[in-house]
Structure formats: structure tokens, C-alpha cells
Amino acid sequence: MAPIRVGIIGLGAIEPGLVAAGAWAASALLPSFLSSPHYELVAVCNSTVASARRSIEFHKLGSTVKAYGNPEDIANDPNVDLVAVSINVGKHYAVAKPALLAKKQVFVEWPLGANTAEAEELTKLAKDANLKTIIGTQFLADPAFAKVKELVDSGAIGKITSTEAQLSPNYGPPDVWGFDATYYLDLKSGGNEFHIAMAHFLAGFLHVLGDFATVKASFLTQYPTVKLLDQRTGQIVDPAYPRKAPDHMFVQGVLNNGAIASVNYRRNPQLVGKPTRWVITGTEGEIEFTVDGPMLQMGSHPREIRIKTAKEENGARVVAWGEGTPAHVEGVAFPGQNTAYLFEDFAVSKEGAPDFEDALRLHKLLDRILKDANPKYD
């Protein structure tokens, strides 16, 4: 089968491997496409043709890769099968829509839109045109996460009665942030700690256990000012930038399946235990899933699954996962490994990858949580 021909919107002239503003396409998407036999990179689109050419040259992509300076041009390239969007969420709608109107397959990094209305329109355009889509909720492609879902779906712990998740991402001091990504400190941006960090976990939660029938939420900002850091120089450029988004988010409720649930997200300077601990309890036993790293969606941190049922007479058993990973996926370095799994699923898996319908479902859950929490920010 011929490879899927890809055009990337938002590939910066940035060294792969970085986790920084504007670096995601270079660090996660590009290695995933270049390593895979299922994809061929044929075009790059940035804000100008000159910028796209600089990126093509910087990453040594070759003279056959076309450079574009607006989303309409890359969307209308007949040699592009899949348009991959990896830019600030505030522009997702504007750059993804032309590709959908041109009847292209589309990947959009999570969140799909800056708000649910944008996500709804993009989802409708894709559905009306019967287009295959992908949303960048990479946690769902993680092989350890897939094993958790397999255990739950198989009935290994019986009927689900309750679940509890504790999320404490430790990607730096809670009162320090990058000066070039202040949108992350603004709840109204659509690309903040709630809509990105917590949402990546909630995407997996929905996939395994389903939606909330009832939901209650409490949000607080415990670190109201943030030191803005220039990571290139190590200098603080603003010692007291106001945070207008929550850094502590507790969500509880009853699920559609009848289980009671609690998902608690907090930022703290010193952590006891693993940054992610998710316990799923059933009538026949319990599963514990831990991730020992700050960004569970990236897939390169140590993960462990333990299960305890009547069969495990001598305590909880560690469950193996990740067998049979293709070399071209396994070889993708941090932070892109789960992105590589995501595109592998899209290309070859019968189940496919999470799509815009899944994204819209998550957007709607986030809206329900926000409505109940009712946080006040100027």
C-alpha cells in the first residue's frame, strides 16, 4: 500500500527532542513520520513560504518537500493526503478548516479547538465529508494504557465499582513557567493546564470507563503569581506574572456505568510517590496504573500496571505490556514515542486512532466540569 503523503503545518526550525513552545512538530510529529514506512512527508506550511523553506533546510528534508505560506495552499496540494496541524490552539480552527473543506484527512494536536464551538464545527465538516481524522490525545495510543483498557474490557476485575486518579505533574516548580508560553497560564486561552495537562488524562479516562452521569468540581489557584523564565538564558524576565488558570482541580461524580469516580490534579514543589496514580476497582479486584514522569501523554516515562484479584494469592501482580512494538515506533525518542504509536494506529490498526468525534466528547466533558467549578478570572 502506498504511504500516506503528509503536509505539516507548524514545523519550526528547531532541534528535535525539545519540549518547548513551538517545538512539538519537530520533536514528536516529524520523527514519527520520518521513521515510519506508512508515511511520506511531502510539504511544510508555516506563516510564510520563507519560514517553511528554512524548516525544510534545517531538518534536511530534501528539495522535493514543498514549502507553503498559508493553509489554503497546502490544503489544495493534490499530492497531500493528510494535513497535520501542530500550532498554538488559538489557530487550530483557522488552519484545519481549509484542509477539511479540501476533503483532506486531518490531524490536529489536542485541543481540537480553542472552544467547543470550534471543535463542533470542525467535527461536523469532517463527518459530512466522511473524512478520516486524528486528534492528538497520544495517551490513548500508549501501549501501557492500552493494556489497562484491555484488562478492564476483559472483565479481569469484574464490574467497575469505583476509580480514583491522582495527577501531580512535576515538570518544574509550580510558580515558574516559560515566558514564551503565557497562554498556558490563562484559562480563557483554551490551551492551559486544565485544557491540556488534565485533559490528556481525561481523554484516557473516557476511553476506558466512559463519561460522567453527574459531575462536581472544585478549582483553585494556589500559586497566583508565576516567575516567567527565558529557558535560553536561564533569566527570570518577569518575577510576578499573574496566573489566570487553576493549578489545583478536583473532579468527582458518578459514571454512566454506575461507578463512583474521583480525579484530582494538583501542582506541588515536592512529590511523594508517582506523578500519576490511577486505581480502578471492580467487584473481583483492582488495577493500579502508575506513570513515573511529568507528561503521561508522551510515553517515555516508566509505567507500571499492577493487578490484584483472587488469582493473585501472594499480592498484586505486575502486568507485562508493550510486546511486539514495531522497531520504527520503538525507535522514536522522547517526547514523541506515543505520537508515533498514534500514527501507527491510524495507518494500520483496525480500531484506528482517536478522532474528532472523540475530541468533541472530551471538549463537552471539560465544559461540564468548568460549569460546575465556575472559576472566576478577570
N, C-alpha and C positions, 0 to 999 in steps of 0.2 A: 504494500500500500504506500502511496506517495506521502511524503512528510507534509504536515500541516505548515503552511507558509505564514510566518508571523511578522507583524509590524508592531514595534513597541513605541508607545507614547510616554515619554518621560525618562529616557535613558541618559543620565548625566555622564560627563567625562570625569568619572570618579572611580577610584580603585575599588574593585570588588572586595567584599568582606567587611565593609563598614556598616555600622548601624547608626545612621545619622540622617538628618533631613535631606531629602533629595537623593539618597544613596540606594534606596530599596531596589530599583530596577537593575542597577549594576550589580548589587550584592546577591539578589535572590532570583530575579527573572532571567537575566542574561545567562548565568551559569546553568540554569535549568534547561534553557532552550539549546545552548551550545553543546551540552553533554548528551542530549537525547537524540536517538535516531528517528524519533517520531515528529521532530520539528525542524524547520529551516528558517533562520532569521533572514528576512528579505528587505526590511525597511525600518527606519527610525524616524520619529517625528518629535521635534522639540518646539520651542516657541518661535524659533527661526530656522531657516534652512542651514544657515552657518553654524548654529549651535548643534544641529543634528549631524552635520559633517564632522564637527570637532569630536563628537562622541564616537562616531564610526571610526575615525582615525585613532582616537585614544585607545579604543578597545580592539583595534586591528581586525575589524570585521570584513575588510575587503572592499574593493571598488564596485562590486555588484550590488551591495546593500544600498538602497535608495535613501535619500535624505529629504524630509518634508518639514514644512514650517507651519502647517495648520492641520487640524484633524480632518477636515473635509478632503484634503488631498490624499492622505494615507488611506482614508476610508474608501475612496474611489479608485484606488490602485487595484486593477484586476488580478494582480499576482499576490495579493494579500488575502489569506483565508481567515486569519484570526488577528484581531486588534487587541493588544494588551495594554491596559491603562494603568500607569503607576505614577501618579502625581498627587498633589495635595487634594484632599477630599472636596474642597470647595469648588474644584474644577472638574470633578468626575462626570457630572451630568453633561456639561457643555462639550466635553471631548468624546464621551461614549455615544451620545445620541447620533452624531453623523455616521458612525460605524454601523449602528443598528438600522438607520434609515437606508444605508447602502447594502443591507442584507448580509453583513459580516457576522461571523462568530465573534464574541467579545468576552474578554477577561477584564474585570475591574477589581483592583485591590479593595479590600474592605476598609471603610464602609462603602456601600454601593453609591449612596448619595449623601449630600450634606444634611438631608432630612428625609422623612418618609415619603413626602410628596414626590421628590425627585426619584427615589427608588421605585415608587409605584409606577411612574411614567416609563422609566427605562424597562421595568419588568413587563409592562403591557406591550411596549414596542417589540420586545424580543418574542413574547408569546404570540402576538398577532402575526409575526413574520415566521414563526416556527423555527427560531434560531437557537442553536446551542450556545449556552453561556456558562461562564465560570465566575464565581465570587471568591475573593482571596481570603477565605477563612481557613487557613492552612492547617489549623489544629485538627480539623476533621480528616485530613489525609495522613496524620501521624500514625505509624503502624502500631505504636503502643496504645493510642486512643482507640484504634480500630479493634484491637484485641479486647479492650474493655467493653466496647459495644457488642462484640461477638459473645462474650460471656453473659452479658445481660440478656441479649436476644435469645440465647440458647436455654435460658431458664436455669442457669447454673446456681443461682441464689434464690430461685423461686420468684414469687410475686414481690415486686418492689414495694416496700413499706415506707421508707424514708431515705433521704440523702442529705449530706452536708458537705459543703466545699468551703475551704479557707484559702484565700488567694492573697499573697503578700509579695508582690513582685519587688525584687531587690536590685533594680537596675540603677542604683545610685542613691545618694541621700534624698529624702523626700522633700527637702527645701532647696534643691539645686536642679536646674534644668538648662537645656541648650538655648542660647539667645536666638537662634535661627528657627526655632520651632515653638514660638509662644502660642500658636493656635491650640496646642495641646493643653494649655492652661485655661482655656475658655470653653465652657460648656456649650455655648451657642455656636461654636465652630463646626460641630459635627465630627471633629477629629480629635477628641480629648481622651482623658483616662477612662471615662465611662464608656464612650462610644468605640474605643479601640481596645484597650487592655482588658477591661472586664467583658466586653462584648465577644472577644475571641473565645473566652471560656464559655460564655452563654451559648455560643453557636454550637459547641460540642454538647453542652447540656441538653439543648433542644433535640439534637440528633439522637441522643441515647435515651432520654427519659420523656421527651415530649414537652408540651407547653404547660404553663401555669393556668389552672382554672381560676384561682384567686391569687392576688399578689399584694404584698405590703412591703414598703421600702423606707429606709431612713438614710439620708445622705448628710455628711458633714465635711467641712474643710478644716482640718486640724493644723495645716501649715498654710496660713493665709497669704504669706509672702514668700517669694522664691528668689534665690540668687541666680541670675542669668549668667551662664558660663560660656565663654568662647572656647570651644574644645580645641581649636587650632593653637591657641596661645596659652590656654590654662588660666586666663584672666577673667575675673568677675566684671561684667560690663554693666550690671545693674544689681545692687545689693538687696533690693526690696521690691521686686516686681509682683503686682497683685495676682494671686491665683483666683480665678473666677470659675472654678470647677471643683467638684468634690474629690477628696483623696481617701475618704472612708465611705463605703457603700455597702449596706446590709440589706439583703432582699430575702424575704420569707414568703411562703404560701403553700397552697395545696395544688398538686399537679392534676392534670386531666386523668391520669391513671390512678388517682386516689392516694398517692404517696405525699407525705409532708416534706417540704424542702427548705433548705437554708443555704444561701450563697453569700459569703461575707468577704469583702475586699477591703484591705487596709494597707496603708503605707507606713513603714516604721524604720527607724535607723538601724536597729539590731533585731535579728530574727532568730527565734528558737524553732528549730525544725525546718522542714522543706517549704519553699515559697508557694508551692501548690500541693494541697492535700484534699483529695476528693474521696469520700466514703459513700458507697451505695449499699443500702441494707435491704435484704429481702427476707421472706419467710423461711428460707432454707440456708441463709448465710450472709456473708458480707464481702464486699470488694473494696480494697483501698488502692487508690492510684496516686502516686506522688511524682512530682517533677522538681528536680533539684537545680533550678535555674530561673532567671527572671522572666523569660519570654517563652511561655509554653508553646506558642504557635510556631516557633522556629525549628524545633525538633532536634536540636543538637545537644540538649542538656540530658543528664542521666535521668531515666524514668524507671519506675518500678511499679509492678502490679502484684498485689498480694490478695489471696482469697482464703476464706475460712468457711468451710461447711462441715457437715458431719463426716465427710470423707477424709478431712484433714485432722486426724486424731492427735497429731503431735504439734499442733499450732498452725498458723497461717502458712500457706504455700506460696512461694514466688512463682509467678506465671511467666513462661517464656513468650517472647513476641519478636517480630521482625525477621522471621526466617524467609529466605528466598527473595531478598531485595535485589533488584537489578543493579549491576555494577555502575551503570551510568547515573542512577539515582543516589546510591550509597556514596558515590564519589563527590557529590556536590557539598561544598564546605559550608560551615556556619557563615551567615544566618539563613542559607537558602534551602536546606535539605527538605523541609516539609513542603516548600513551594515546588520542589522537584517531584515529590510524591503526588502533589495536587495535579500537576500537568501530566504525570504518568497515568493517573486515574482517568483524566479527561480523554486521553488518547486511546487507552486500551481496556479500562475496566468496564464491565457490564453495567455496574451501578453508576458509572461516570463520576463527576466531581460535583461539589455543591454549586448550585446555580443561582440565578437572580431570584427565583421563587423562594429559595432558602434564605437569601439575603433579606427579602421583603418581610418574611416571617420574623426574622431577628429584629429588624427595624421596628416592627409593630410591638414586639415584646419590650424593647427598650423604651418606647413611648409610654407603654402602660406603667413601667417601673418609674419613669420620670414623673408621670402624672401623679402617682401616689406619693413619691418622695417630695415633690413640689419644692425643689431647692430655689432659693432667692439669690440672684446675682444681678448686679447693675449692668 
